[in-house]
Amino acid sequence: MNFDTLKNYNSFLVKIVSKIFKFNFGNKIKIDDFEKEVKDFIDYWMNKNSGDSYKLNLTDDFMNYMIKK
């Protein structure tokens, strides 16, 4: 997967991660303004990773991000 493509389709990636996360975890986690949290996480994740090497495991990474927050 091309990292630049992920960056260009950031808003689409937010929608995908939101749907996957809600499907997997349902009502187990209550997060105010869920879409904003996912967008903030995607921005954080993009800045943390480089185009050369990254592991695409966004749902687990998002869960860890929210736990640390």
Kinemage of the C-alpha trace (Angstrom):
@kinemage 1
@onewidth
@group {chain A} dominant
@subgroup {mainchain}
@vectorlist {calphas} color= white
{ca met a 1} P 0.000 0.000 0.000
{ca asn a 2} L 1.333 3.398 -0.909
{ca phe a 3} L 1.800 5.704 2.076
{ca asp a 4} L 1.225 8.841 -0.016
{ca thr a 5} L -2.123 7.437 -1.136
{ca leu a 6} L -3.103 6.961 2.512
{ca lys a 7} L -2.160 10.571 3.223
{ca asn a 8} L -4.181 11.838 0.264
{ca tyr a 9} L -7.277 9.892 1.283
{ca asn a 10} L -7.027 10.757 4.951
{ca ser a 11} L -10.746 11.588 5.344
{ca phe a 12} L -11.734 8.323 3.665
{ca leu a 13} L -9.366 6.454 5.961
{ca val a 14} L -11.059 8.087 8.971
{ca lys a 15} L -14.424 6.770 7.798
{ca ile a 16} L -13.059 3.268 7.253
{ca val a 17} L -11.336 3.078 10.644
{ca ser a 18} L -14.464 4.445 12.368
{ca lys a 19} L -16.677 1.792 10.793
{ca ile a 20} L -14.247 -1.042 11.511
{ca phe a 21} L -13.763 0.079 15.104
{ca lys a 22} L -17.493 0.458 15.741
{ca phe a 23} L -18.166 -2.935 14.157
{ca asn a 24} L -15.520 -4.685 16.257
{ca phe a 25} L -16.107 -2.944 19.575
{ca gly a 26} L -19.699 -1.721 19.282
{ca asn a 27} L -20.942 -0.069 22.445
{ca lys a 28} L -18.064 -1.218 24.657
{ca ile a 29} L -16.341 2.146 24.500
{ca lys a 30} L -18.011 5.499 24.922
{ca ile a 31} L -16.086 8.298 23.224
{ca asp a 32} L -17.412 11.818 22.870
{ca asp a 33} L -16.975 13.128 19.324
{ca phe a 34} L -15.752 9.793 18.006
{ca glu a 35} L -15.087 11.023 14.448
{ca lys a 36} L -12.816 13.804 15.743
{ca glu a 37} L -10.860 11.356 17.886
{ca val a 38} L -10.345 9.056 14.910
{ca lys a 39} L -9.230 11.983 12.727
{ca asp a 40} L -6.791 13.162 15.404
{ca phe a 41} L -5.450 9.634 15.685
{ca ile a 42} L -5.026 9.250 11.906
{ca asp a 43} L -3.122 12.558 11.808
{ca tyr a 44} L -0.957 11.379 14.721
{ca trp a 45} L -0.395 8.000 13.054
{ca met a 46} L 0.584 9.604 9.731
{ca asn a 47} L 3.137 11.846 11.459
{ca lys a 48} L 4.501 8.955 13.517
{ca asn a 49} L 5.127 6.675 10.536
{ca ser a 50} L 7.207 7.225 7.453
{ca gly a 51} L 6.554 6.219 3.888
{ca asp a 52} L 9.455 3.774 3.998
{ca ser a 53} L 8.343 1.524 6.799
{ca tyr a 54} L 5.027 1.229 8.576
{ca lys a 55} L 2.674 -1.401 9.924
{ca leu a 56} L -0.967 -0.901 9.008
{ca asn a 57} L -2.824 -2.059 12.110
{ca leu a 58} L -4.978 0.979 12.722
{ca thr a 59} L -7.696 -0.518 14.900
{ca asp a 60} L -5.266 -1.885 17.493
{ca asp a 61} L -3.186 1.276 17.288
{ca phe a 62} L -6.312 3.402 17.785
{ca met a 63} L -7.327 1.378 20.821
{ca asn a 64} L -3.860 1.834 22.353
{ca tyr a 65} L -3.966 5.547 21.515
{ca met a 66} L -7.314 5.953 23.315
{ca ile a 67} L -6.135 3.952 26.342
{ca lys a 68} L -3.077 6.198 26.701
{ca lys a 69} L -5.209 9.308 26.339
